[in-house]
């Protein structure tokens, strides 16, 4: 893992409002490369990983449908989903998905 990414993940984990992060591989089967935080442990982490993968695929499919182009259309750069209790921030790229869950009230 590149040192810049390692440093960024360490910095994210140390932030007091961050409950955890997931670094996921992108592909047919989304898999957890690395995680931090109790909320992403075990089966719960696998559930989050699957849901995050489906959210990104769904939004990207919607963008392609709207733009009418599959490859040269618009691409997701960053998503922020806020619920009553948490905020999920997702940053996809070609090979990875980074998802950070935090408590906006903190």
N, C-alpha and C positions, 0 to 999 in steps of 0.2 A: 504494500500500500504506500502511495507517495507520502512523503513527510507533511506536505501541505494539508492533505486530507486527514491524516492522523491528528494534526494540530487542530483542525477545524472541529473534528469529532470530540476531541478532548475539551475544547472550549465550550461546545454545545452542552456536553454532559455536566459541566461545572455550573452552568447558568441555573439560578435558583428556581426559575419557573418551568424549566424543562423537565418533563416526567420521563422522557426517554426518546431514543431515536432508533430507526431501523435503516440499515443500508441493505438494499435488495438488489439481486441480479435481475436483469430484464431479459425476457425471452418468453418462450412458450409456457414454461413453469417458473413463476416467480419464487426465488428462494432467498433466505436470509443469509447474508454474508457476515453481517455483524450487527449487534444490537446493544443497547444500554437501557437500563431501567427495568424495574420489576414488572411494569405493565406489559412489557414485550417478552416476558419469560414464557417458555413452554408453549402449550397449546394456544394460549391467548396471543402470543407473538405470531404464530403461524396463521391464525385467523386474521389478524391485522394485515399481515403480508398479502394474503389472498385478496382481501377487500381493497387494499391500496392498489394492487395490480389491476383489479377490475375497474376501479374508479378511473385510473389513468387511461386504460384502454377505451372505456366508454366515452370519456370526454374527448379523447383524440379522435375517435370515430365520429362524434358529433361535429367536431371542427372540420373533418374531411368532408362530411356530408354537406355542411353549410358552404364550404369553399368550392366544392365540386372537384377537388384535386386530392389524390392520395399521397403522392410523394413530395410535391412542391408546394403544398398548401401550408396552412398555419400549423405551428407546433406548440405544444404546451411548454412553457418555461418555468412556471411556478403556480401552485394552487394553494389556496388557504381555505380551509373548511372550519367554520366555527359552530360549535354546539353550545348548549346551555353551560356545560361544565368545562369543555376543553377546546383547544384549537389544534387542528392537524395541518401542518404545512408540508407540502410535497414538492420536491424539486427533481423532475425527471431529466435524464439525458439519454444518449443512445444505448449505453450499456448498464446503467444503474438507476435506481430510484432511491432518493434520500427522503425519509419521512421523519418529521419531528413532532412529537406530541407535547404540548405545554398547557399550563394552567394560566389563562390570561388574567385571572384575578390576583395572581401572586405578584 
